[in-house]
Amino acid sequence: MKLRHLIEQYVALKQSLGFRFRTERRILQGFGHAMGKITLGQVSPVAVRTYLDGPGPVTPYWMRKWGTLRGLYRFALARGLARRGPLPLSAPKVAVPFTPYIYSQPELRRLLQAVTPERTKGLSPQTMRTLLLLLYGAGLRLSEALKLEQADVDIPERLLQVRQSKFFKSRLVPIGPKLAKALADYQTERPAGDGSHQRFLRANKGAPVSVAASERIFRALRLAAEVKRPEGCRYQPRLHDLRHAMATHCLVNGYRNGADVQALLVNLSVYLGHVGLSGTQKYLTMTPDLRQQAGARFARYALGGSHE
């Protein structure tokens, strides 16, 4: 049996069962492309390991690819389509764990200042600026911001309706007056749609904004604003890191203002649309500012003062 036919059957089964299976589908399609037009029995352990390791250092994404291929081969073995699995039995040690990039306030300002017509080809500067403000100001995922429709943005009530996002959840997202003002300004300036698209954020010709265009333009903005990790780092700051920065900055401000941090974490988890606190904890990075504020709170508690 051809490998690509097996992949097509497996993806179709998963999606018919209600799984989104988007990342897994991309992994499997990439695997099929890397292996070439061969049968299932011709896939060698060496070729599989080469695909899993990739061209750079081993990252946590290795485990995601490995788990996806394990599912594929369990599917094949259970149906008698394969007699063996060519996957490695154990995963290599990840040398350097991935850490989200937490933008400083000056870096955020430089990113916004870098938005010019020359760097946002395909999108208006207003569209790209509004996208950045949504990702940081409302803590939205990139997909959530791009899928917002006109009816989802209630500027008078200062509410965003995020529909069927990750984990198939919908939620209401309150926004502040400054972000509401920015969205209202954009609403009056955005390009007109052609009637078939109702997305809030639109490209120059009125079509929806794509993920690829957003990330391409952001790379140009990041370089212009000189926002980067130290030389030699594989991962550079991403659009999604704006959401991480928002969560971490909220916690820092909570400590600084004497808030009940445990209650704040619960509220932040709901606001970000997480299933539980464990999902929110992944968004919190121990920055020097956060360490200082948390340390000061603990010191006051240890010395007999109020924990507030």
C-alpha positions in Angstrom: 0.0 0.0 0.0 1.3 3.5 -0.9 2.3 5.5 2.2 0.3 8.6 0.9 -2.8 6.5 0.6 -2.5 5.3 4.2 -2.0 8.9 5.4 -5.1 10.0 3.5 -7.2 7.2 5.1 -5.9 8.0 8.6 -6.6 11.7 8.3 -10.0 11.1 6.9 -10.9 8.8 9.8 -9.8 11.2 12.4 -11.6 14.1 10.9 -14.8 12.0 10.5 -14.7 11.3 14.2 -14.8 15.1 14.9 -11.1 15.7 15.5 -9.7 18.9 14.0 -6.4 17.1 13.3 -4.9 20.2 11.6 -1.4 20.1 13.0 -1.3 16.3 12.8 -2.4 16.5 9.2 0.4 18.9 8.4 2.9 16.6 10.1 1.7 13.6 8.2 1.7 15.4 4.9 5.3 16.6 5.6 6.2 13.0 6.5 4.7 11.7 3.2 6.5 14.3 1.2 9.8 13.6 2.9 9.5 9.8 2.3 8.5 10.2 -1.4 6.3 8.0 -3.5 7.0 4.7 -1.8 5.0 1.9 -0.2 4.5 1.5 3.5 6.9 -1.4 3.7 9.7 0.7 2.1 9.8 3.2 4.9 13.1 2.7 6.8 13.9 3.5 10.4 16.8 5.7 9.3 14.5 7.8 7.0 12.0 8.1 9.8 14.6 9.3 12.3 16.0 11.7 9.7 12.5 13.2 9.3 11.9 13.4 13.1 15.3 15.0 13.9 15.0 17.7 11.2 17.9 20.0 10.1 18.4 21.8 13.4 18.7 20.9 17.1 16.1 18.6 18.7 13.1 20.6 19.9 9.9 19.7 21.8 8.2 19.5 18.5 10.0 16.2 17.9 7.7 14.6 20.5 4.6 16.0 18.6 5.8 14.4 15.3 6.7 11.2 17.0 3.3 10.9 18.7 1.5 11.6 15.4 3.5 8.9 13.6 2.8 6.5 16.4 -0.9 7.0 15.8 -0.5 6.4 12.1 1.4 3.2 12.6 -1.0 1.9 15.3 -3.7 2.5 12.7 -1.8 0.5 10.0 -0.8 -2.4 12.3 -4.3 -2.8 13.6 -5.6 -3.3 10.1 -2.8 -5.5 8.9 -1.5 -2.9 6.5 2.0 -3.0 8.1 4.0 -5.8 9.8 6.3 -3.5 11.7 6.7 0.0 12.9 9.9 1.9 11.9 9.7 4.4 14.7 12.4 4.9 17.3 11.5 3.4 20.7 12.5 6.4 22.7 12.8 10.1 22.3 16.1 12.0 22.4 16.8 14.6 25.1 15.8 18.1 24.2 18.9 20.2 24.7 17.2 23.6 25.2 13.5 24.0 26.2 11.5 26.6 24.3 10.8 29.7 26.2 8.2 32.3 25.0 9.5 35.7 24.3 8.1 38.3 26.7 8.1 41.7 25.1 9.0 44.8 27.1 6.8 47.9 26.9 9.5 49.7 24.9 9.7 46.8 22.5 5.9 46.9 22.1 6.0 50.6 21.3 8.8 50.0 18.8 6.8 47.3 17.0 3.8 49.6 16.6 6.1 52.5 15.4 7.6 50.1 12.8 4.2 49.7 11.1 4.5 51.5 7.8 3.0 51.0 4.3 6.4 49.7 3.0 6.5 46.9 5.6 2.8 45.9 5.4 2.4 45.1 1.7 -0.9 43.3 1.2 -2.3 44.8 4.4 -2.9 48.4 5.4 -0.8 49.7 8.3 -4.1 50.2 10.2 -5.0 46.5 9.8 -1.6 45.3 11.0 -1.6 47.7 13.9 -5.1 46.6 14.9 -4.0 43.0 14.8 -1.1 43.6 17.1 -3.3 45.5 19.5 -5.9 42.7 19.6 -3.2 40.0 20.2 -1.7 42.0 23.1 -4.6 44.1 24.4 -7.2 41.2 24.4 -4.8 38.3 24.7 -6.2 36.6 21.6 -4.7 33.8 19.7 -3.7 34.7 16.1 -6.4 32.4 14.7 -9.0 34.0 17.0 -8.2 37.5 15.9 -8.2 36.7 12.2 -11.6 34.9 12.5 -13.4 37.7 14.3 -16.4 38.7 12.2 -18.0 42.2 12.2 -20.8 40.9 14.4 -18.3 39.6 17.0 -17.0 43.1 17.8 -19.3 45.0 20.0 -17.6 48.4 20.5 -20.3 50.2 22.5 -20.4 47.3 25.1 -16.6 46.8 24.7 -16.9 43.0 24.1 -15.5 40.5 21.7 -17.2 37.3 20.9 -14.7 34.5 20.2 -16.4 31.6 18.6 -15.5 27.9 18.5 -11.8 28.4 19.3 -9.4 25.9 20.7 -11.1 23.0 22.5 -14.2 24.0 20.6 -14.9 26.7 23.2 -16.5 30.1 22.8 -16.1 33.0 25.1 -16.8 36.7 25.7 -13.7 38.9 26.0 -14.1 42.3 27.7 -11.7 45.0 26.3 -10.5 48.3 27.7 -11.5 51.7 26.5 -8.2 52.3 24.6 -8.5 49.1 22.6 -12.2 49.8 22.0 -11.3 53.2 20.6 -8.6 51.6 18.3 -11.2 49.1 17.0 -13.7 51.9 16.4 -11.1 53.9 14.5 -10.2 50.9 12.4 -13.9 50.2 11.7 -14.2 53.5 10.0 -11.0 53.1 7.9 -10.9 49.4 6.9 -11.3 48.4 3.3 -14.8 47.6 2.1 -15.6 43.9 1.7 -17.0 42.4 -1.4 -20.1 41.0 0.3 -18.8 37.5 0.7 -16.5 38.2 3.6 -17.6 39.4 6.9 -14.3 39.3 8.8 -13.4 42.3 10.9 -9.8 42.4 9.8 -9.4 42.6 6.1 -6.6 42.7 3.6 -6.3 45.6 1.1 -8.8 44.1 -1.4 -11.3 43.3 1.3 -10.5 39.6 1.7 -9.8 38.0 5.0 -6.2 38.3 6.4 -4.2 35.1 6.2 -1.9 33.7 8.9 1.0 33.5 6.4 0.7 37.3 5.5 0.4 38.2 9.2 3.6 36.3 10.1 5.5 37.5 7.1 4.8 41.1 7.9 5.5 40.6 11.5 9.0 39.4 10.7 9.7 42.6 8.8 8.3 44.7 11.7 10.4 42.7 14.3 13.6 43.3 12.3 12.9 47.0 11.8 12.1 47.4 15.5 15.3 45.4 16.5 13.3 43.0 18.6 15.2 39.7 18.8 16.8 37.1 20.9 20.5 36.8 21.4 22.6 35.7 18.4 22.5 32.0 17.7 19.0 31.4 19.1 16.9 29.3 16.8 13.5 30.7 17.9 12.9 34.4 17.4 10.0 36.4 18.9 6.6 35.4 17.4 3.2 36.9 17.1 1.8 34.3 19.5 4.3 35.6 22.1 2.2 38.8 22.4 -0.4 36.6 24.2 2.3 35.3 26.5 3.5 38.8 27.2 0.0 40.0 28.0 -0.5 37.2 30.6 2.8 37.8 32.2 2.3 41.5 32.4 -1.1 41.0 34.0 0.5 38.9 36.7 3.3 41.5 37.3 0.7 44.3 37.6 -1.3 42.1 40.0 1.6 41.7 42.3 2.5 45.4 42.0 -1.0 46.5 42.8 -1.5 44.2 45.8 -4.1 42.0 44.1 -5.1 38.5 45.2 -2.9 36.6 42.8 -4.7 33.3 43.1 -8.0 34.9 42.2 -6.3 36.8 39.4 -4.9 33.5 37.9 -8.4 32.0 37.9 -9.8 35.1 36.1 -6.9 35.2 33.7 -7.5 31.5 32.8 -11.1 32.2 31.9 -10.2 35.4 30.0 -7.7 33.5 27.9 -10.1 30.7 27.2 -8.1 27.9 28.9 -9.6 24.7 30.1 -7.8 25.0 33.5 -5.0 26.7 35.4 -2.4 24.4 34.0 -2.9 25.9 30.5 -2.5 29.4 31.9 0.7 28.5 33.8 2.4 27.7 30.5 1.9 31.3 29.5 3.6 32.8 32.5 7.3 33.3 32.1 9.5 34.2 35.1 10.9 37.6 34.0 13.1 39.7 36.2 10.2 42.0 36.9 7.9 39.2 37.9 10.6 37.6 40.1 11.1 41.0 41.8 7.4 41.5 42.5 6.8 38.0 43.7 9.9 38.1 45.9 8.8 41.4 47.4 5.3 39.9 48.2 6.9 36.8 49.8 9.3 39.0 51.8 6.4 41.0 53.3 4.6 37.7 54.2 7.7 36.1 55.7 8.4 39.2 57.9 4.9 39.0 59.3 3.2 41.6 57.2 0.1 41.3 55.1 0.4 39.0 52.1 -1.4 41.7 50.1 
